[in-house]
Amino acid sequence: MSALLEVNDLRVTYPGRGLRARPVEVLHGVSLTVGVGETLGLVGESGSGKSTIGRSVLGLAAANAGTIRFGGSDITHVKGKRRRQLAREIQVVFQDPYSSLNPSLTIGEILSEPLVVQGIAPAIARSRIAELLDQVGLPGNSAARLPREFSGGQRQRIAIARALAPEPKLIVCDEPVSALDLSTQARVLELLDGIQRRTGVSYLFISHDLAVIRHISHRVTVLYRGDIVETGPARVVTSTPDHPYTQRLLLAAPVADPVRQRIRRAERRRLAEQTGPAPGRSAAE
């Protein structure tokens, strides 16, 4: 499988909090690849740096060192016209499906924005919007309605349709189902999987939930405190992980049996003593 996205030795530093605080390096030389038509699941707890990788790929977080290559070209520091051109090929779906949609625009206007930027004629744009709505399982009359008229799951489908509008090669999915209930999560994940099968789009899928990552990913990369600690096929990493931190993530999923849950909690505490707490958390959590 040929590589579409290549991240090599990426380092990102954020300013420290406070007037005299020192800058904080949140990524310590991270390397990963996403193949054509592949989903790479990027998993870790809050503060691990996983969303920073997605932001760097999108040009929203500047790299202090390392390179990001897309389709063979170095895009690490591109700006202006070239970055706008990249927006056609690299799209994003954010966590909150409502705040990412302009509440004053109709769904048709929201979906037409990336098409207008490409200079597509209005008649062709209308046809494309109808096609996008059908692709994400929404009725054709959705184009005339406002975001507030839709449920959370439907709004996320609209956000996915918007990301698909310019026919990108890569979509960065940053916690796209974490704000949804379990049944809606499953439907959105199935939708993303079906779209990938039809179009060949690649996903960099970011989540804190190992169960979600298992469902959607071909390969999985585990991030802990700005470093990659494990990577491999999804079925292996999400069922028999090698690294204690990944084992902790696996044990974090609750089970219905209280006895098993108590054993899992004790094992998770033991592993926390080996790896140390995640950023902002105590080892006892």
Secondary structure, 3 states (H helix, E strand, C coil): CCEEEEEEEEEEEECCCCCCCCCEEEEEEEEEEEECCCEEEEECCCCCCHHHHHHHHCCCCCCCEEEEEECCEECCCCCHHHHHHHHHHEEEECCCCCCCCCCCCCHHHHHHHHHHHCCCCHHHHHHHHHHHHHHCCCCHHHHHCCHHHCCHHHHHHHHHHHHHCCCCCEEEEECCCCCCCHHHHHHHHHHHHHHHHHHCCEEEEEECCHHHHHHHCCEEEEEECCEEEEEEEHHHHCCCCCCHHHHHHHHCCCCCCHHHHHHHHHHHHHHHHHHCCCCCCCCCC
